[in-house]
Amino acid sequence: MTTQIADLSTERKAEIKEIVCDILELELDEVTDTSLFKEEHDADSLRTIEILASMERNFGLVLEQAELSRMVNLAGVYAVVAEAEGK
């Protein structure tokens, strides 16, 4: 899993973080790779679905709804996107 996250460019990670922060209505410096969307940023499940849909739309990916359970923080989103781009 970590090797695939490493496959994401710094630019791609920055794009993902910007999208996530926009959806969660947070400043970039408020969100770390490991801060939990729900527990630390009060994001509801609808926001997570919105993040998944934005990843699909912005990067031309098809992501399974089952991946939502992994998308609890930026590291999880990076992993899901990296795996989808690797297919």
C-alpha positions as CSV (number, residue, x, y, z in Angstrom):
1,M,0.0,0.0,0.0
2,T,2.7,2.5,0.9
3,T,4.5,1.9,-2.4
4,Q,1.5,2.9,-4.3
5,I,1.0,6.0,-2.2
6,A,4.6,6.8,-3.1
7,D,3.7,6.5,-6.8
8,L,1.5,9.6,-6.5
9,S,3.3,12.7,-7.5
10,T,3.6,15.6,-5.1
11,E,1.4,17.6,-7.5
12,R,-1.3,14.9,-7.4
13,K,-1.3,14.7,-3.6
14,A,-1.6,18.5,-3.5
15,E,-4.6,18.4,-5.9
16,I,-6.3,15.7,-3.8
17,K,-5.7,17.7,-0.6
18,E,-7.1,20.8,-2.2
19,I,-10.2,19.0,-3.4
20,V,-10.8,17.4,0.1
21,C,-10.2,20.7,1.9
22,D,-12.7,22.4,-0.4
23,I,-15.3,19.8,0.2
24,L,-14.7,19.7,4.0
25,E,-14.6,23.6,4.0
26,L,-11.3,23.6,5.8
27,E,-8.0,25.4,5.3
28,L,-5.1,23.4,3.8
29,D,-3.1,23.6,7.0
30,E,-6.0,22.2,9.1
31,V,-5.8,18.7,7.4
32,T,-2.9,16.3,7.7
33,D,-2.4,13.0,5.9
34,T,-3.6,11.2,9.0
35,S,-6.3,13.5,10.5
36,L,-9.6,11.7,10.4
37,F,-12.3,13.4,8.4
38,K,-15.2,12.3,10.6
39,E,-13.7,12.3,14.1
40,E,-11.4,15.4,13.8
41,H,-13.1,17.5,11.1
42,D,-16.8,16.7,11.7
43,A,-17.4,15.3,8.1
44,D,-20.5,13.3,7.6
45,S,-20.8,10.3,5.3
46,L,-22.3,12.6,2.5
47,R,-19.0,14.5,2.5
48,T,-17.0,11.3,2.0
49,I,-19.3,10.3,-0.9
50,E,-18.7,13.8,-2.3
51,I,-14.9,13.3,-2.0
52,L,-15.2,9.9,-3.9
53,A,-17.3,11.5,-6.6
54,S,-14.8,14.4,-7.0
55,M,-11.9,12.0,-7.3
56,E,-13.7,10.2,-10.1
57,R,-14.7,13.4,-11.9
58,N,-11.4,15.3,-11.5
59,F,-9.1,12.3,-12.4
60,G,-11.3,10.3,-14.7
61,L,-11.4,7.3,-12.3
62,V,-14.0,4.7,-11.5
63,L,-14.0,4.0,-7.7
64,E,-16.1,1.4,-5.9
65,Q,-18.4,2.5,-3.2
66,A,-16.7,-0.1,-1.0
67,E,-13.6,2.2,-1.0
68,L,-15.4,4.7,1.1
69,S,-14.5,2.7,4.2
70,R,-10.8,3.4,3.5
71,M,-11.3,7.0,2.7
72,V,-11.2,8.2,6.3
73,N,-8.2,10.5,5.9
74,L,-5.9,11.9,3.2
75,A,-3.6,8.8,3.3
76,G,-6.6,6.6,2.6
77,V,-7.7,8.8,-0.3
78,Y,-4.2,8.8,-1.7
79,A,-4.1,5.0,-1.5
80,V,-7.5,4.6,-3.2
81,V,-6.6,7.0,-6.0
82,A,-3.1,5.5,-6.5
83,E,-4.6,2.0,-6.8
84,A,-7.3,3.1,-9.2
85,E,-4.7,4.9,-11.4
86,G,-2.5,1.8,-11.3
87,K,-5.2,-0.3,-12.9
